[in-house]
Amino acid sequence: MAKLDLPLFYILRGLQAVFAVIVLGLTGHAVNQGWNGERVNFMLFNSVWTFFIVVPYFILAPMFVPALAHRWALVAVDAVTMIFWFAGFIALAVAVGDVSFCSHFSVCQGLQAATAFGAFDWALFLATTALNTLGALRRDPAPGPQPPTAHVP
């Protein structure tokens, strides 16, 4: 059996994308069923932002457009996305309420699941923000594009 040697960077980005797709499906279903609150829409935005903008940026920019992959730009995008996920899952948790409130509504239970996966995505972005910040601080201070971080020893 061949050994699969994926850096931690790609594993975390893959998990972020998977959780974003799950939140996209759950919040998209809620919006389709008429739950059009701003908190649900913000979580929908978070998942679209993560899946279509952030994850491709972190994977493709260092390989194909290294000028866009400056070390502090990577940290900034990670930090902003982490803040988005934190604000989104907290706001949705407050809006949805506790387990007894959603006992007979499948859309509400789906939003509770979206809240949980949003919290997981926030934790993943917290980890990648920390790794990117450590990597940016340890890099050569010369200005210019840097290779992908998160290969912190």
N, C-alpha and C positions, 0 to 999 in steps of 0.2 A: 504494500500500500504506500503510495507517495505521500510524503509529508507536505501539508499545506502551510506555507510560511507567509501568513498575512500579518503585517504590522498592526499594532494596537489601533493605530489611526484609522485604518480601513474597517476594522471590526466595529469600532464605536460609531463611525459614520453610517455603516450599514444598519446598525440597530436604530440609530436616529431616524433613518429613512423608513424603516419598517414601522416603527411606532408612529411616525407622522402619517403614514398611509392608513394605519388603523384609526387614528383620530380623525383623519379626513373622511373615512367611510362612516364613522359613527356620527360625527357632527353634520356631515352632508345628509345623512338619513334624517336627522332631527330637523334640519332646515326644510327638507322635502315634506316632512309631516306637519310643518307649521310652527315650529319652535324657533322663531326668528328674532330672538333676543340678541342684543349686542354682545353678550358674553359668549354665546354659541357662535356667533359670526366671527368673533375674535379668535376663538380656538380653530375655527375653519381657516382663517387667515394664517394662523401659526403653522398649521399643517401644510398648507400650500406653499408658504414662504420657505419652510424647511425642506420639503421634498423637491420643489422645482427650482429654488434659488440657492439655498445655503449648501446643501449636500453636493450638488453638482459644482458649485464654486470651489469648495474645498478639495474636491477630487480632480477636477479638470484644470483649474487655473494654474496650479503649480506645474502641471505637465505641459500645457499648451500656451499659456500666457503668463509667464512668470513675473512680468512687471505688475500684474494685478494681485500677485500673491505676496505682497510685502508682509513681513512678520507682524507688524502692528495692525495691519488691515485684517489679517486672519484673527488676531486677538479681538479686535473691535467687532467683527461680524459674529464671532462666537459669543461674546459678552452680550451683545444686543439681543441675539436670539435666545440666550439663556434667560434674560430679563423678560422677553416676550412670553416664553413658556411658563415662567414663574407667575407672572401676572394673569395669564390665561387660565391656568389650572386652579389657582386660588379663587379667581372670580367665578369660574364655572362651579366650583365646589360650593361656594356660598349660595349661588343661584339655585342649584339642584336640591340641596338640603340633605337630610340624613336618609338612611336606608328605608325607614318606615314610610317616608313621604312617597317614595317611588315603588311601593310594593306591587302596584297593579298597572303600571304604565311602562311598556317596553321601551318607548323612546326615552323616558326619564332614566331607566336603567342603562340604556346605551350611553346617555350623557354622563352617568356616573363612571362607566367604563372609560369614556373619553377623558374624564378627569384623572383617573388613575394612570392611563397611558401618557397623558400630558405631564404628570408628575415624574414618570419614568424618563420621558424625554428631557425634562428640565434637569434631572440628575445626570443624564448623559452629557448634556451641554455644559453643566457645571464641571464635569470631569474634563471634557475637551478644552474648556476655557482655561482651566488650571494647567493642563498640559501645554497648551499653546503659549500661555504666559510664561511658564518656566522655560520652554524652548526659545521664546523670543528674548528672554533675559540672558540666556546662555550663549546666544549667537554672537557672531562677530558684529561689532557696532557699525560696520560699513553700511552706508545706505544702499538700497537696492533690493531686488527680489531675493527671497530666501526659499529654499526647498521646503516641502511640507514638514510641519513640526509634529509633535506628539511622539517623536522617537527619543524621548528623554530617558537617559540611562537611569 
